[in-house]
Amino acid sequence: MSSRATQTLLVLRADHALRADFGEAGALLNVWSTPRNQAISPADLVRGALGLAPVQGQKIWVLSEDVWTQTLKLQEGAIAGLDEASLASVLAFEAETLCGIPALEASLGFSPAANSTKGERAFHIAVAERMLRDSVQASVEKSGGKLAGILALAALTDAAPEKTPGSDDEMRAWMQAKFSMLLARAGTLPVIHAAVRPTAMRTYVLVAAALWAVVAGASFAHWTSLKRTKGEIAVALDRFSKQNAVVAQVDKKTVDTRKQLADATTENQKRAASETGVQKQLALQRNRLAELLRIVAEARPEDVVVESIASQGASDVTLVGMAVDAAPADDFATRLQQRLKPLGWEVQPAEKQKHQSSTGAELWEFTLKMNSSKGNLQMLEPRPAPLVGGSE
């Protein structure tokens, strides 16, 4: 068809997959079907379905029977004041025993449910393995699309069992109904969103290399200009030396020229030293950040889970984690301070907050802030150091 697709709906079932492209205002353009066997992973199934027709940057929605969905209720007092990320972590731990997916390996989407009662809050949740979400997202992006979200097929299924559409007309009507239901319930469905890609360290390195190349190019151009000028002066000196009547003037100009060359040489040496310092500083920052990540992995106690590590600029790093008790978080902070201080990092005391699940289990969320000290930057080789409260 001539109309350009703006959105695509993929439905992943146990024995087949369906694809439908939609244009403006949700108009159905075309529908395809492809078989599936047990050996085909969701990511490969997505890649195959998107390969049936060109993908031109449209948003891709995925409805899958591989996604677990349920409605959970939590005590309102236990989750009061939690931000969205913390609430998602609590829901993932609550769902772990029901769906069998470890909370720390899960990707979760949630939305408020209408059946909340006094003192309780209900949530519709969708849970999939994080590896499934990441592999499906990679397949979508390699095909030229953008993952809009992953949902459980059951979230858009009525209570009565559904019949698998047989004919082309039935398949078109079924896919149109699912997509219309998806648009109508937007904001109330638990959607597993695409992972946000952090800026890769390689990008920073490439930017720094480009800046260095610009500086080096400018220095080379300046050096070439000085070399050309020096050659012209040498020719002039040779000519003036043959003129005895103007020997005094030639001598004066020679002295002045040599002074200019000396000043230019000094300036070039200063610039070369500055460029070397920039290169050393860049290498230092890369080594220190890489060493920090290695030490965090080695110093982490077994009963501590690191949820995220984020940097604010080049000098501040924030680590967020979970523990079953407050003591491991303090132990972790002490270990990091002992290992990171020689590299110029100062580890602040752990900021801890206790959460209690509906089962009565206590979880401690903690935040460690690490700041680099510019006056104590040392280019150190990674070396093991004794840890407080354990051994490596």
C-alpha positions, 0 to 999 in steps of 0.5 A: 500500500502507498500509506506509510506505516507509523506503528507495528503490532507483534503478537507472539504466541506458542506456535506462531507470530502475527504482525500488523502494520498501522498507518495514521489514526490506527488504520490497518495496512497489512497483516502477516503470519509466521510459524513458531516452534519451541526452538525459536526464542522471542528475539528471533521470532521478533526478528523474523516477523519484522523481516517480512516487510521493511521497517521504516522507523515506526514504533513497535509494540510486542504482545507476548505469551512469554510475559507474566501478568497479575494484579498485586496488592500492597499495604499503603503504609509500606510504600508511602513516599517511594519513587517509581523506581523504588516501587518497581523494585518492591513489586518485583520482589513481591512477584518473585515467588509468584512468577519464578523470575528473580527480582534482580533479573526481571524487567517490570512494568506496572500501572495502578489498578482500580480495585484498591481498598482502604489501607491497600493499593492495587497494581497491574504488573507485567514481568519478563526476564530482563534478558528477554526484554533486552534481546527483543529490543536489540532485534527491533532496533537492528530491524530499523524500528523503535521499541514502544513497549512489551505487554502480556497478551493476557492484558488485552484478552477477555475473560473468555478463551479466545479462538486463534483467527483462521482466515485472513479476514478473521486475522485482520479483524483480530489484530485491529481489535487488539491494536484499538484496545491497546490505544484505548487503554493507554496509560492503564496497562502495565507496559515493560518499556525499552531500556535507556541506553547510557552514553558509552565510555567509548563516546567520551573517548572519541570526543576527547580524541577528536579534540586532541586531533584539532589541537594537534592539527592547529599546532602542526599548521602553526609549526609549518607557518613558522618553518616557512617564515624561517626559510624566507628570513634565511633567504633575506639574510643571505641577500642582505649579507652581500650588501656591506652598506646595510650590514648594521641593519641586517644585524639588527633584523637578525637579532630581532628575528632570532628573538621571535623564533626563540619566543615561538619555540618557547610557546610551542614547547609550552603547547606541547607540554599542555597537550601531553598533560591533557593526554595524561589527564584523559588516561588518568580519568579512564583508568580511575573510572575503570578501576572504580568499577572493578573495585566495586565488583570485588568489594561487594559483600555477598549479601549486598546487591548493586542496583545501579551506578551513575556518574554526574560529570567526571568527579561524582559517582552515585551507587544504589543498592539493596541489602537485607540488613543495614550493617552490610551497607556500612561494611560495603562503604568502609571497604570502598573507602579503603580501596578507593582513597589511593585513587583520589575518591572519597566515599561518603557514609551510606544513606540507608532507608528501610522498606518492609514488604507485605510478607514482613521481610525487611529490605534496606535500600542504600546510597553511596556517593563517591567524589573524586579529589582533584588534588589527589589524582594518582596514576595507580596500577590496580592492586588488591587491598585487605577488606574490612569484614571479609577477605578476597 
